Amino acid sequence: MLKRICLAGLVLVCLAAASFARTPRPVVDLPIPAPGGKQIDLKQYRGKVVLLALITPTCNECVQSLDLFNRLQQEFGPKGFQMVAACVNLNAKNDAGPLVQRYKLNFPVGYLDKPGMMQIADVGGDQKPFVPIVIFIDRTGVVRFQYFGNDPAMKDREKSLRSIVDGLVRQVQRQNP
């Protein structure tokens, strides 16, 4: 009986996780507006591994992750990696520029409205994802992994993100010696 309850619980957890975001999937072709009227086009990074982080400046976990994102860009950038972030809160358009300046970010930061965020993160309208949302895009433009802020993989954020980035970058290096 206990085995059945545990198995049923595991199935429900797996189904809930699977319904949140499909992977692998092609990244959505959606330019991300950036301060100053610019746009971040994820297609421009084809051939590189991209970590797209959807964040809000009022989220402690998001703000704490900014230093990690800077370090990942600095360490893996020369190896074919690109960090990109987008603010996704209600005041995202006004928050992106000051966020870059305040935290001295060394990667592009834009902003998305709710429909854009839902589309790029492959989230249904009735779902309420937790930020930060991290989306790992391989060199061909395919989303390989995606995690929401409340995912168990995000408990040790640095170890998890670093491991995935390193693995994807190593694949690129093996294919392009």
C-alpha positions in Angstrom: 0.0 0.0 0.0 2.8 2.4 0.9 4.6 1.6 -2.3 1.4 2.5 -4.3 1.1 5.8 -2.5 4.7 6.7 -3.1 4.5 5.6 -6.7 1.4 7.6 -7.3 3.0 10.6 -5.7 6.1 10.3 -7.9 4.0 10.0 -11.0 2.0 13.2 -10.0 5.3 15.1 -9.4 6.7 14.0 -12.7 3.5 14.9 -14.6 3.4 18.3 -12.9 7.0 19.0 -13.8 6.5 17.7 -17.4 3.5 20.0 -17.9 5.4 23.1 -16.9 7.9 23.2 -19.8 8.8 20.9 -22.6 12.4 20.0 -23.3 14.0 19.7 -25.7 12.2 22.2 -27.8 13.2 24.9 -30.3 13.8 28.3 -28.7 10.9 30.7 -29.5 11.9 33.3 -32.1 11.0 36.3 -30.0 13.3 39.4 -29.9 13.8 40.6 -26.3 13.5 44.4 -26.1 16.4 46.1 -24.3 17.0 49.6 -22.9 17.8 52.3 -25.4 15.5 50.8 -28.1 17.8 47.9 -28.8 16.8 44.3 -29.1 18.4 41.0 -28.1 17.8 38.4 -30.8 18.7 35.0 -29.4 19.3 33.8 -33.0 22.5 36.0 -33.1 24.0 33.6 -30.6 23.6 30.4 -32.7 26.8 28.4 -32.4 27.1 29.4 -28.7 25.5 27.9 -25.6 23.1 30.4 -24.1 21.8 30.7 -20.6 18.7 32.9 -20.6 17.5 33.9 -17.1 14.1 35.4 -16.5 14.3 37.5 -13.4 12.7 40.2 -11.3 14.6 42.8 -9.4 12.4 42.3 -6.3 13.3 38.5 -6.1 16.1 37.8 -3.6 17.1 34.6 -5.4 17.2 36.5 -8.7 19.4 39.3 -7.3 21.7 36.8 -5.6 22.1 35.0 -8.9 23.4 38.0 -10.7 26.9 37.6 -9.4 26.9 34.0 -10.5 25.7 35.0 -13.9 28.5 37.5 -14.2 31.1 34.8 -13.2 29.6 32.3 -15.6 29.9 34.8 -18.5 33.4 35.7 -17.5 34.6 32.1 -17.2 32.7 30.4 -20.1 32.3 33.4 -22.5 35.6 32.7 -24.2 34.6 29.0 -24.6 31.4 29.7 -26.6 28.9 30.7 -23.9 26.6 33.7 -23.7 24.6 34.8 -20.7 21.4 36.8 -21.3 18.8 38.0 -18.9 15.3 39.5 -19.1 13.4 41.3 -16.4 9.8 40.0 -16.3 8.1 42.0 -13.6 5.4 44.6 -14.2 7.9 47.4 -14.3 10.5 45.4 -16.3 11.0 48.0 -19.0 12.1 50.6 -16.5 14.1 48.1 -14.3 16.4 46.5 -16.9 18.8 49.5 -17.4 19.3 50.3 -13.6 19.7 46.6 -12.9 22.7 46.5 -15.3 24.3 49.6 -13.8 23.7 48.7 -10.2 25.1 45.2 -10.4 27.7 45.9 -13.2 26.4 43.1 -15.3 28.7 41.9 -18.1 26.0 40.4 -20.3 22.9 41.7 -22.2 19.7 42.4 -20.2 16.3 43.1 -21.7 12.7 42.9 -20.6 9.6 40.9 -21.4 5.9 41.5 -20.8 3.9 38.6 -19.3 2.8 37.1 -22.7 6.4 37.2 -24.0 7.7 35.6 -20.8 5.0 32.9 -21.0 5.9 32.2 -24.6 9.6 32.0 -24.2 9.4 29.9 -21.1 6.7 27.6 -22.6 4.3 28.2 -19.7 0.6 28.0 -19.9 -1.6 30.9 -18.9 -2.9 29.2 -15.8 0.5 28.3 -14.5 2.5 30.4 -12.0 6.2 29.8 -12.5 8.7 30.8 -9.8 11.7 33.1 -10.8 14.4 32.9 -11.6 13.6 30.8 -14.6 16.8 29.5 -16.2 16.6 28.3 -19.8 19.6 26.5 -21.3 19.8 26.8 -25.1 22.3 24.7 -27.0 24.4 25.9 -30.0 21.7 24.9 -32.5 18.9 27.0 -30.8 17.3 24.1 -28.9 16.2 24.5 -25.3 17.8 21.5 -23.6 17.0 22.3 -19.9 14.8 24.7 -18.1 14.3 25.2 -14.3 12.0 27.3 -12.3 13.2 29.0 -9.1 11.4 26.4 -6.9 12.9 23.4 -8.7 15.0 21.1 -6.5 17.9 21.7 -9.0 17.9 25.3 -7.9 18.7 24.5 -4.3 22.4 24.5 -5.1 22.1 27.0 -7.9 25.8 27.5 -8.6 26.6 23.8 -8.7 23.6 23.0 -11.0 24.1 25.9 -13.4 27.8 25.6 -13.6 27.6 21.8 -14.3 25.0 22.3 -17.1 26.9 25.2 -18.7 30.2 23.3 -18.5 28.6 20.2 -20.1 27.0 22.1 -23.0 30.2 24.1 -23.6 32.3 20.9 -23.7 29.9 19.5 -26.4 30.5 22.6 -28.5 34.3 22.3 -28.0 34.3 18.6 -28.9 32.3 19.3 -32.1 34.5 22.4 -33.0 38.1 21.4 -32.0 
